[in-house]
């Protein structure tokens, strides 16, 4: 008998079917044994009656997380037992035969929907098991839609997808917060960003995007920082100004939010998530005006508390959970960011904040080779380390810009998580690579 996915059982009422999956819950009620079975498509309740002696003989030893194949007939539940609004809430599977495909040891904690209440370290220590929980799965189903809809939007706007390398000879962002790797007899680095590569590819394909793992050796232990994240990057040529980049970024984020709202209804409901509000025109404010609004010194950048306060003020004034901030000090940004013509001390870079957290960074880039080389010198960079990048601009590059989104931060905020590690399947930070790093391992 061919396997039927659990989500399709409602089409087979009165018929005999075969399903395969995991046991989520076992409940013994008198002489009856109830199971909640799940597969990749959903869950269904099954019941083993005493008269099904062969099935009962197998069922007596089965507990949570056993992998089983089950045959039985699909029947309607009595009216008083119907769970309205739940997949298969109106049916159950009357089990006639069961086969154990793989046994499971006793669980280290309660995996039921109502009993699952782990602290984050325990959840991560048991990630191989916690990934099976519906709420944890819901987070990553939303994340998959975020990444997939980013790709979908970019392609709809005629952007070309490419894959940037992870090992690089130089630091795209400058600074010392990089992971150095031994590359045969040479020194190399794990990529902080695909920035230089997407600019190179832009000079050939005009509009490009990539989905990349990037690495930041920041000594930060916060709820919003990781050492390995997924970066959603885009770069576009023939722009008129940085506002063109802002508008493309806004359309992209709006498309992602709309996709999540329409494709993740059940996941958002399960997580009790309140998707951030993006109004028709996202508020845009200069850094100088934002600092004035906050009563902060004019020569400073926004700190996390100020970002939170600014978002609260914008939300109260406009109803928007988002705000673009532009016009950062040129020397505080990488060498390739375009300085304003009338005020070169300030650049044409921007950030998109949502509920107090930066989602996106981007802006216009320098496309003139002479100006670029001037910045290379001022930023004290070795041009030989970025020779390939510079070659792309030596031979003609259009006015251009781009942006990058952090997939984990977006996930964290869309579904209302408190820590970015909850939005990362296998988080890497100063203290963890799968398991916790002991003090002895850190020294080695």
N, C-alpha and C positions, 0 to 999 in steps of 0.2 A: 504494500500500500504506500503511495507517495506521501511525503510529509506535507501537512497543511500549516501555514503560519498562523499563529494564534490570533492575529488581528483579523483574519478572514473567517474565523469560526462562525460568525453570525450569518454567513452565507450558506451554512451547512446544517441548519437546525433540522433534526430528525434523521441525520445521516451519520454513518460511522466514519471516523477520521483517525489520522495518526498525527500526533504532534511530538516535538522533541525540544528539550530545553532544560532549565534549571528549576529546582524546587525553591521557592522563596520562603514559604511558610508551610508548616504541618500543624494541623489541629485535630485532636482526637475528641469526638463527641459521642459518648456511648460506644456502640459497636461500629459507628461510622468513622471513616478517616477522611478529612478534607485536606486538600493541598492547593496552594497557589502556585501555578506553573507560569514560567516566563520564558520568552525567547526574544530575539532582537526586535520583534514587532509589537509586543505587548504582553499582557497577563490574562489568565483565566483561572477561575476556580474549578477544581476537579473533586469528585467525591467517589470513594471506594465503598461499595455496599457489601455487607457480610456475605451475600450470596455469590459474589465474585471471589471464590476461594483462592484461585491462582493469583489474582491481582492483590488480594489481601495478604497472601503469604510473602509477596515481594514488598508490599507497602509497610509491613511491620518494622522493617529496619531502615527505612528511608527517612532522612532528616534534611534540614536546610542545606542548600547548595549541592545536593546530589544532582548529577546530570542523568536525565531519564528520557526514554522513549515511551510514549503512552498511546494506547489505542482505546477508543471508546465512542460513545454516541453523544451528539450535541443536543441538549434539551433546554427548554425554557425554564427559567426559575419561577417558583410561585410568586404571585404579585407582591406579597408582603416581604419578599427577600430581594426584590430588584433594587440595584444600586443605580439610581438615575444619574446620568452624566458621566458614567465611568465606562471605559471600554469593556465590553463583554459583561456589563453589569446586569444584563437581562438573561444571561445564559450560564450554563455550567456543563462541564464534561463529566459524563457518567463513565468512570474508568472500568474497562473490561480486561485490560492487559497492561502490564508495566515491565519495562526492562531497564536495569541499571547500566548506564553507559560509563559512569565514573562515580566512585564514592567520594565523600567529603568528610574530613575530620570535624570534630566539634568546633564551632565557631568561637573566636576569642571575644566576640561582643555581639549584641543584638543587631541583626541586619534587617529587621522588619521596618516597614515604612514609619510606623509610629514609635518604635523603640530605639531607632538609630539616633544617637545623640553623642557623637564623639567630639573631643577636643581636637584641634587641628593637628598637633604633633602626632597623636595616635592615628588619626585618619591618614596622615602621610606615611607613618611607619608601616601601615598595613595597606598601602595604596593598591596592591594587586587585588585585594579583596574589596576595599571601599569603592573602587571603580564600578562595582556591580550594583551599588545602591541606586535606586531610581532618581533621587535628588542629585547625587553626584553626576550621574549620567546626563541629567537634564542640563547641568551647567555646560558640559562639553558638547551637547547637541546644539545648544545656543551658539557656542563658540564656533562650531563647524559652519553654522549658517552665517555668522559674521564673516569668516574667512571666505566662504564660498560666494557670498553676495558681493564682497569686495572685488573678487575676480570677475563676477558677472557684470558689475557696473563698469569696471575698467574696460572690459572687452566691448561693452555697448558703446563706449566713447572712443573706440578705435585705438586703444592702448595695446601694445605688444608685450606679451609676458616673456620674461627671461629669468634665469637663475644666476644669482651672483655667487662668487666664490666665498668660502668661509675662511680660508687661509689667505692672508694678505701680507705684502712686504712692508706696508706703512700703515699709519693710523689715520683714518679718514677724518676723525673729529679732532685730532691733536690730543694733547694731554697724556697722562701716564696711566689712565684707568683701562688698561688693556691686558689681555692674557698673552704672555709671550710663550711661544712654542718652539721646540727644537725641530728644525726642518733640515734633516740630514746634517750638513756641516754649517748651516746658516741659521740665522735668527729670523723668525716670522711671528705673526700675530693672528689671533682669532679676530674675525671682523667685528668691529663696533657697529658697522652700518654698511649697507650696500651703496652708500651715497656716491662715491667716486665712480663706481661701475655703472650705476644707473645713468649718471651724466654722460659717461662714454657711450653707452648704448643709445641714449637719447639722440646723440649727434648722428647716428646711423638710421634710427627708426622713428624719430620725432616724438612719439608718445610711447612710454614704456612703463611697465610695473613689474613688481616681483613680490613674492612671499618668502621671507628668509628668516632663519635663526640668526640672531646677533648676540654678542657677548659683551658685557660690561663688568670690568673688575672694580666696581665701586665698593668700597668698604662700608656698605649701608645695610643695616638690619631694620627695615621699615616695613609697613604694610603695603607699600606700593613699589618696592624695588626687588628685582631679581637679577641674577648674573647671566641668565639665558632667557631670551624672550623671542616671540614671533613678531617680526616687523612687517607691516603692510606698506610698501613703498610705491610711489608714483612719481614720474618726472615727465614734463611736457615742454615742447619747444614752441617758438613763435608766439610768445605771450606779449601783451601790451604792458602789463604791470603785475605786481604781486597780488592785486585783487583778482586777477584771472585764476591764480592758484587757489586763493581763498574760496572763490565761487565753486571751482571744481571739487575742492575738498568738502565743502558744505553739501553739495549735491551727492557726493559719495556717502557721507555719513548719514544723510537723510535716507538714501536708498537702503543702507544697511539696517537702520532702525525700522523702516517699513517692512523689510524682509523678515526681520526677527518677529515683529508683531503679527505678521500674517502666517508665518511658517512654524512658529514655536508657541502656539497658543497653549497647548497642554503643559509644556515645560515651564512657561512663565506662570501659569496657574499653580503648578506644583511647588514652585519656588517662592510664590507670593511676590513676584517681581513687579516693580513699577518702572516701566521703560522711561528713560529721560525724555523730556519734552523739547522738541526743536520747532520753534515758531517759523513763520514764513520767511523772515529775514533775520538771521542770527545776529545779535548785537555785536558790533565791532568797536573796540576802544583802543587808543594808543596806550602804551605802557606809562607814558608821562601822565596822561589823564587818569589812568587807573590808580597810580600812586597818589595823585591829588585827591581822588575820590576816597581813598582809604586813609588819607591824612598821613601818608608815609613819606620819608625822604625821597626827593626827586632823583637822586643818583643811585638808587638801589634797584635790584631785580625783585620780583615777587617771591616771597617765601611761601611754604605750604599753607600756613595759617592765613596769609593775605589772599592766596588763591581761593581758599574756602570762603572767606568773607566777601570777596569780590563776586563770586558766583551767587552767594546768598542775596547780595544787593541787586544784581542783575535779575535774578529770579523774581524778587519782590517787585521790581520796577516794570518788567516786561513779560514775565511768565516763562521765560526761556531758561532751560537748564544749561544752555551753552553760551559761551562768549568767546569771541576771537580777541586776542591781545596782540598788537603789532608794534613795531618800532623799538627793538631792543638795542642796547649798546653794541656797536659793531665789534669792538675788541673782545666782547664776551661770547661771541659766536665763532664758528669755524671760518677758515680763510675764504671759503667759496661763497659766503653769503653777501648779497649785493648791498652796498651802502647807499643811502639816499643821496641823490645828486645835490640837493640844496643844504643837506646837513649830514656829511659823511660819518659823523660820530654815531649816527643812528642808522640801523640797517632796515632792509625791507623783509625782515623775517617775521613770522607770526607763530602763535600757539593757539590751539583750541582747548579751552578748559570746559569741563563738565562736572558739576557738583563738587568743585574744589580740586579736581585732579586733571592734570594735563593728558589729553587724549592724542593730540596731534601736534607735530611741529613741522614747519615748512616755510616757504617763501620764495622770493626770486633769487637766482644765483648769478654770479659774475660769468658773462660769456665772452668778454673781451680778453684776449690772450695777454696783452700788455698789462692790463689792470690786474689780471689774475696773478701774473708773475710778481707784480708789486706787492700783492698780499702775501704771496709765498715768502717773500723776503721779510716783510714786516712780522709775519707769524713765526719767523725763524725756522722754516721748514726746509728740508733737503729736497730740492727739485728732482734729484736722481731717483728718489724713492717713489715719486709719483709721476714718473716719466710718461707712462702710458696715458694717464689722465690728461697731462698737459698737452700731449700730442693731439688729442681730440680737439682741443681748443686752438692750437696753433694753426690748424687747417680749416678753420671756419665753423663756428657754432652759433645757432640762433639765440635770441633772447629767450631765456628759459627759467623754469622753476619747478618745484615739486613739494611733496609732503610725505610724511610717514605716520602711520597709526600703530599703536601698540595693541595687539590682539588681546592680550591678557587684561590690560587695564580696561579696555572696552567691555570685555566679558564681565569683569568684576563690577563695573558700575551699572551695566544694563540689568544684571540679575540681582544686584544689591548685596554683594559679598563684602565682608569687612577686611579681607586680606587677599592680596593678589595670588598667594599660594593656593587658595581655594579655586582659582581660575586657571591653574596650571596642572596638567596631568602629573608631570614628574618635575617638580620645582628644583632649581639649582640656586643656592645662595651661599653665603659665607659658611653656613653650618651644615649644609645638606647636599649630598649627591646620592639620590635614592634614600639611603639611611643617613642618620646623623654622623658627622665627622667627629671622631674622638680627638682629644687634645694631642694624643700621640701621633695620630695620622696627620694632623696639621703640621707637626714639626718635621715629619719625614720629607 
